[in-house]
Amino acid sequence: MRKAFIALFFGVVCCLLLSASDTGGLYGNVNKKGSIEITSPDGEGFPVTMSGAVPVVVNIYHPASQAKEVKYSCLVDGKRLINNKKLIRKSDWTWSDMLYLTNRPYGKSIIIRVTATYKNGEKMEKERRFTYNNRKPLVNLDKEWINLRGDAQHTGISEISLTTPLRMTWINNIGAHISFTSPIIHQHKVFVASVDEERKGKGAVYALDSQTGNLLWKYPVNNAIRNSIVAENGIVYAQTEQGSLFAIKASDGSLCWGRQLHVNEESPLIDGLVVSNGVVYAGSGLALCALDAKSGDVIWQNSGWNQGEATAATPVVTEGMLVSFSQSQGLYGNDILTGEFKWHTDRAELIHRGSSPALYHGLLYLLSGQSLFVIQPETGRIVVRKEYPFSLKTSSTPLMTDKLIVFGSATEGLIGIDRETLEVVWKVPTGQTLTPITSPLHDPLADVESSSVLSGEIIYFGASDGCLYGINKESGEVVWKHVAGAPILGSVAISGNALFAVDFGGNVYAFTTAP
């Protein structure tokens, strides 16, 4: 019964993401009208290839039908340059083409008009206006970003201050969907991973050139990678939902080593990985283990607790503890050096959650149900619990600034609370969720599954409404926004002058500060 339920649940979620063909009748809270968005070029800036071409990338969603055909036209200073040219399908969400402007129309007004025709006969249109400037900004990387939100403690604070507006430097679609996996930055490359809902062999790890977005290599795996990948010392690590762990050479995509973890076959492994000081922490339950990152040798393996339901959380490394999770059983603490089972917290409010904790000043901060929890990592003792009148059943990890704690919600967008009083200071309402990905029973759906990242005075995050946001950390005012048109579940990565992001349609983005 349990196995059948889990299989049914993940099957439903995957189908909703792929086509949303039944959501119009089942879920009245999501975007029932559908959407069509031109994610490139955007109004503030757009990528230009070395040949002068502009990528035309469109994300399309309809709650009751799939797109059959997508065409676009291009006008330069009112003169039609391209008329109803077909875009190429890249994924169930994304269609694209390269727009070649042979005469390099510097300073001229360009209009892109897109028409999507659906299988049920409906049509949707979108128009984008921009001025051609042939700008080719450079990505200047600084520090690496090798774990969820940058480090093994998931703090999400960049030492670099990215000023707005950000402008798109490049965009590339990998041809498969990206779920809760966030981009990482290692050895001047950007790494992402994909899911494989329909078992068509689309699960893979991808390496992209940080300067151009060009695909450098692709390593196919046996099924879906649903959560955090990590990297260290020239090796990229990823685990699949069936417990296959891969260590892949960052330079060329060759396999360094692999291991099959003996996970519970009744529950998919959607937990993320974490790497710290030459050790990779992988698996869940009795398959939870610490491995030598270079050789793959097992350092220790958990024997103190069994794997429960799947959780979209990533373990966190503290000074002496690895804190892991089970969706139906709560939180667990294992000694970071020996793997000895130390504690278990199974409060009812903590057993149904997907939020990865973050470690600040020796304490863990996480979300569950309608509450923010502060937990002592050495013992699992709940130090503080603050309940709110809205749902926090998301995968968003709290972010701590100098004055606030910031986190996503299922119904209210992004929330900022006072660090001392824990009272709400501001809310950033997001748009309606494009599909009921994780929170289909809430009304309205203003869902933020990603974890926000702080860069200087700006907090950056993505939302299930298909938008990337930059907000002032003090006031919550939106100071920058990019409309992607596909749910953004992964968190952003920041290095040097660049921000990297992904959307569910399989698009990988690089944005840089304006020159």
ZAMARGU-4260 file (C-alpha; in steps of 0.2 Angstrom, whole numbers, plus 5000, padded with zeros to 4 digits):
<rodrens>
0) 5000/5000/5000 | 5014/5012/5005 | 5024/5008/4989 | 5008/5011/4978 | 5004/5027/4987
5) 5022/5035/4984 | 5022/5029/4966 | 5005/5037/4963 | 5010/5053/4972 | 5026/5056/4962
10) 5017/5050/4946 | 5004/5064/4949 | 5017/5077/4952 | 5027/5073/4937 | 5012/5073/4926
15) 5006/5089/4932 | 5023/5097/4928 | 5024/5090/4911 | 5007/5094/4904 | 4995/5100/4918
20) 4981/5093/4907 | 4969/5089/4921 | 4973/5104/4932 | 4959/5115/4926 | 4946/5104/4934
25) 4955/5098/4950 | 4964/5113/4955 | 4956/5130/4954 | 4970/5139/4963 | 4983/5138/4949
30) 4985/5149/4933 | 4970/5142/4923 | 4972/5153/4908 | 4989/5147/4904 | 5004/5158/4899
35) 5016/5162/4886 | 5032/5171/4890 | 5047/5177/4879 | 5061/5174/4891 | 5074/5179/4878
40) 5076/5193/4873 | 5070/5202/4888 | 5067/5221/4889 | 5082/5226/4899 | 5095/5216/4890
45) 5098/5201/4879 | 5112/5189/4875 | 5121/5191/4858 | 5131/5177/4851 | 5148/5179/4843
50) 5139/5179/4826 | 5128/5193/4831 | 5113/5181/4833 | 5100/5184/4847 | 5092/5168/4855
55) 5073/5168/4854 | 5067/5157/4869 | 5049/5155/4873 | 5041/5146/4888 | 5023/5140/4886
60) 5011/5133/4898 | 4992/5128/4896 | 4982/5119/4909 | 4971/5109/4897 | 4982/5107/4881
65) 4999/5105/4874 | 5007/5117/4861 | 5006/5110/4844 | 5016/5123/4835 | 5024/5140/4839
70) 5029/5153/4827 | 5037/5170/4828 | 5039/5186/4817 | 5052/5199/4818 | 5050/5218/4814
75) 5065/5230/4813 | 5060/5248/4813 | 5042/5243/4807 | 5049/5232/4793 | 5045/5214/4793
80) 5062/5204/4793 | 5055/5187/4798 | 5037/5181/4795 | 5029/5166/4805 | 5045/5156/4807
85) 5043/5140/4817 | 5052/5138/4834 | 5060/5122/4838 | 5053/5112/4853 | 5067/5110/4867
90) 5056/5103/4881 | 5038/5102/4886 | 5039/5120/4891 | 5052/5128/4880 | 5053/5132/4861
95) 5068/5142/4853 | 5077/5148/4838 | 5092/5159/4834 | 5087/5176/4826 | 5101/5181/4814
100) 5101/5200/4811 | 5114/5201/4797 | 5115/5220/4796 | 5118/5222/4815 | 5104/5235/4817
105) 5112/5245/4831 | 5101/5256/4840 | 5085/5251/4830 | 5069/5246/4838 | 5065/5227/4836
110) 5049/5218/4839 | 5047/5199/4842 | 5029/5193/4840 | 5026/5175/4845 | 5010/5164/4842
115) 5007/5147/4850 | 4994/5135/4843 | 4988/5122/4855 | 4981/5105/4851 | 4964/5110/4856
120) 4964/5124/4843 | 4967/5138/4855 | 4980/5152/4852 | 4990/5163/4863 | 5001/5178/4858
125) 5015/5188/4865 | 5026/5202/4860 | 5043/5209/4865 | 5051/5225/4860 | 5069/5229/4863
130) 5083/5240/4856 | 5098/5231/4847 | 5115/5235/4855 | 5126/5220/4851 | 5131/5220/4869
135) 5143/5205/4873 | 5146/5206/4892 | 5159/5195/4900 | 5156/5184/4915 | 5170/5186/4928
140) 5169/5173/4941 | 5176/5174/4958 | 5173/5161/4972 | 5166/5144/4968 | 5148/5139/4973
145) 5149/5120/4976 | 5134/5116/4988 | 5116/5121/4990 | 5117/5140/4993 | 5136/5139/4991
150) 5142/5130/5006 | 5139/5114/5017 | 5129/5125/5030 | 5117/5132/5016 | 5120/5150/5022
155) 5116/5158/5005 | 5126/5173/5008 | 5137/5179/4994 | 5153/5190/4997 | 5150/5199/4981
160) 5137/5213/4979 | 5127/5211/4963 | 5119/5228/4958 | 5103/5229/4948 | 5098/5229/4935
165) 5105/5212/4930 | 5106/5209/4911 | 5105/5192/4903 | 5122/5187/4896 | 5117/5169/4889
170) 5104/5156/4890 | 5104/5138/4885 | 5092/5124/4886 | 5098/5107/4890 | 5083/5098/4882
175) 5076/5090/4899 | 5067/5097/4914 | 5076/5103/4930 | 5068/5100/4946 | 5074/5106/4963
180) 5092/5105/4957 | 5102/5121/4959 | 5116/5126/4948 | 5134/5125/4955 | 5150/5134/4950
185) 5166/5124/4949 | 5182/5126/4939 | 5175/5140/4928 | 5160/5129/4923 | 5142/5129/4928
190) 5134/5112/4932 | 5116/5107/4932 | 5106/5090/4932 | 5090/5085/4925 | 5075/5073/4929
195) 5068/5059/4919 | 5049/5058/4923 | 5044/5048/4907 | 5059/5036/4908 | 5066/5042/4891
200) 5084/5042/4896 | 5084/5061/4900 | 5092/5061/4917 | 5110/5068/4916 | 5123/5079/4923
205) 5128/5094/4912 | 5143/5105/4911 | 5141/5122/4903 | 5154/5135/4899 | 5152/5149/4911
210) 5156/5162/4898 | 5145/5157/4884 | 5133/5144/4891 | 5139/5131/4878 | 5137/5113/4883
215) 5154/5106/4886 | 5149/5088/4891 | 5134/5078/4896 | 5135/5063/4907 | 5119/5052/4906
220) 5113/5043/4922 | 5100/5029/4924 | 5086/5039/4930 | 5081/5056/4938 | 5092/5068/4948
225) 5079/5078/4958 | 5090/5088/4970 | 5106/5096/4975 | 5122/5091/4966 | 5139/5096/4973
230) 5157/5098/4967 | 5174/5098/4975 | 5192/5096/4969 | 5188/5093/4951 | 5174/5081/4954
235) 5155/5083/4952 | 5144/5072/4962 | 5126/5067/4959 | 5113/5054/4965 | 5098/5047/4957
240) 5081/5043/4964 | 5085/5025/4964 | 5101/5027/4974 | 5115/5027/4961 | 5129/5039/4966
245) 5141/5046/4952 | 5157/5055/4954 | 5161/5063/4937 | 5177/5072/4932 | 5173/5091/4930
250) 5185/5093/4916 | 5179/5080/4903 | 5164/5072/4910 | 5172/5055/4912 | 5167/5044/4927
255) 5179/5044/4942 | 5169/5031/4952 | 5151/5026/4955 | 5142/5017/4969 | 5125/5009/4971
260) 5117/5014/4988 | 5105/5002/4995 | 5090/5013/4997 | 5072/5009/5001 | 5065/5003/4984
265) 5047/5009/4990 | 5052/5027/4991 | 5062/5037/4978 | 5078/5046/4984 | 5075/5064/4981
270) 5087/5070/4995 | 5101/5081/4990 | 5120/5079/4992 | 5132/5089/5003 | 5151/5089/5002
275) 5163/5096/5014 | 5182/5094/5017 | 5185/5079/5005 | 5169/5070/5011 | 5153/5067/5002
280) 5137/5063/5012 | 5124/5054/5002 | 5109/5042/5004 | 5096/5041/5017 | 5091/5030/5031
285) 5102/5014/5032 | 5110/5020/5016 | 5115/5036/5023 | 5134/5036/5022 | 5150/5047/5021
290) 5162/5043/5007 | 5179/5048/5003 | 5176/5061/4989 | 5192/5056/4979 | 5191/5037/4980
295) 5172/5033/4984 | 5178/5023/4999 | 5165/5022/5013 | 5170/5031/5029 | 5155/5027/5039
300) 5137/5021/5036 | 5122/5024/5046 | 5115/5010/5056 | 5103/5019/5068 | 5088/5024/5058
305) 5078/5018/5043 | 5073/5027/5028 | 5055/5034/5028 | 5046/5044/5015 | 5055/5054/5002
310) 5060/5072/5006 | 5066/5086/4995 | 5078/5092/5008 | 5097/5092/5008 | 5107/5087/5024
315) 5117/5100/5033 | 5135/5099/5040 | 5137/5107/5057 | 5153/5107/5067 | 5151/5090/5074
320) 5135/5083/5066 | 5127/5078/5050 | 5108/5082/5051 | 5097/5072/5039 | 5078/5070/5037
325) 5064/5058/5034 | 5047/5065/5027 | 5037/5054/5039 | 5049/5052/5053 | 5057/5069/5057
330) 5075/5074/5059 | 5091/5064/5064 | 5108/5068/5070 | 5123/5058/5066 | 5141/5061/5072
335) 5150/5069/5057 | 5166/5059/5060 | 5160/5041/5065 | 5142/5041/5059 | 5135/5036/5076
340) 5117/5040/5078 | 5115/5053/5091 | 5097/5060/5091 | 5080/5060/5083 | 5067/5073/5084
345) 5049/5067/5079 | 5038/5081/5084 | 5022/5080/5074 | 5025/5097/5067 | 5042/5092/5060
350) 5038/5075/5051 | 5030/5083/5035 | 5042/5095/5028 | 5054/5098/5013 | 5064/5113/5019
355) 5083/5111/5021 | 5090/5119/5037 | 5103/5132/5037 | 5116/5134/5050 | 5118/5152/5058
360) 5128/5155/5074 | 5128/5137/5079 | 5109/5135/5077 | 5098/5127/5063 | 5084/5136/5055
365) 5071/5127/5046 | 5052/5127/5041 | 5038/5115/5043 | 5020/5116/5043 | 5015/5133/5047
370) 5031/5136/5059 | 5049/5142/5059 | 5060/5131/5070 | 5076/5135/5078 | 5085/5119/5083
375) 5101/5114/5093 | 5111/5103/5081 | 5121/5094/5095 | 5105/5087/5103 | 5090/5090/5091
380) 5082/5101/5105 | 5069/5114/5098 | 5075/5130/5105 | 5061/5141/5097 | 5045/5137/5087
385) 5035/5152/5079 | 5019/5148/5071 | 5011/5159/5057 | 4994/5160/5050 | 5000/5154/5033
390) 5007/5138/5025 | 5026/5135/5025 | 5025/5118/5017 | 5039/5122/5004 | 5057/5117/5001
395) 5063/5135/5005 | 5078/5136/5017 | 5078/5151/5028 | 5090/5165/5025 | 5097/5176/5039
400) 5102/5194/5036 | 5108/5207/5049 | 5091/5211/5054 | 5079/5198/5046 | 5075/5180/5043
405) 5069/5177/5026 | 5060/5162/5018 | 5047/5156/5005 | 5029/5151/5009 | 5016/5141/5000
410) 5003/5155/4999 | 5011/5172/5003 | 5026/5173/4992 | 5043/5178/5001 | 5042/5183/5019
415) 5054/5193/5030 | 5053/5192/5049 | 5062/5202/5062 | 5076/5192/5069 | 5072/5197/5087
420) 5053/5197/5088 | 5050/5184/5074 | 5036/5195/5068 | 5032/5198/5050 | 5041/5214/5043
425) 5036/5212/5025 | 5029/5201/5012 | 5034/5200/4993 | 5018/5192/4985 | 5022/5182/4970
430) 5010/5178/4955 | 5000/5162/4954 | 5009/5146/4953 | 5009/5140/4935 | 5006/5122/4940
435) 5002/5114/4957 | 5019/5107/4959 | 5020/5105/4977 | 5006/5114/4986 | 4990/5110/4976
440) 4978/5112/4991 | 4981/5130/4995 | 4971/5145/4989 | 4979/5155/4982 | 4995/5148/4976
445) 5009/5160/4978 | 5022/5147/4980 | 5041/5150/4983 | 5050/5133/4983 | 5068/5140/4980
450) 5079/5146/4994 | 5084/5165/4993 | 5102/5171/4992 | 5109/5187/4998 | 5121/5198/4988
455) 5125/5215/4996 | 5108/5224/4999 | 5098/5213/4987 | 5090/5196/4990 | 5088/5185/4974
460) 5075/5171/4973 | 5064/5162/4960 | 5046/5157/4962 | 5034/5145/4955 | 5025/5159/4945
465) 5040/5158/4933 | 5049/5174/4939 | 5066/5178/4946 | 5066/5192/4958 | 5078/5204/4966
470) 5072/5213/4982 | 5079/5226/4994 | 5083/5216/5010 | 5077/5230/5021 | 5060/5234/5013
475) 5056/5219/5003 | 5054/5231/4988 | 5056/5222/4971 | 5070/5231/4962 | 5073/5219/4948
480) 5063/5205/4940 | 5065/5193/4925 | 5049/5184/4919 | 5055/5167/4913 | 5038/5159/4911
485) 5042/5142/4919 | 5042/5137/4937 | 5059/5141/4946 | 5062/5128/4960 | 5081/5128/4961
490) 5090/5142/4970 | 5102/5154/4961 | 5121/5153/4962 | 5132/5169/4962 | 5150/5171/4958
495) 5160/5187/4953 | 5148/5198/4943 | 5136/5184/4938 | 5121/5176/4944 | 5116/5159/4937
500) 5098/5151/4938 | 5088/5137/4930 | 5069/5135/4926 | 5059/5119/4925 | 5058/5120/4906
505) 5077/5116/4906 | 5084/5133/4903 | 5100/5138/4911 | 5103/5157/4913 | 5118/5169/4916
510) 5114/5187/4921 | 5128/5200/4924 | 5128/5217/4932 | 5126/5231/4920 | 5143/5238/4914
</rodrens>
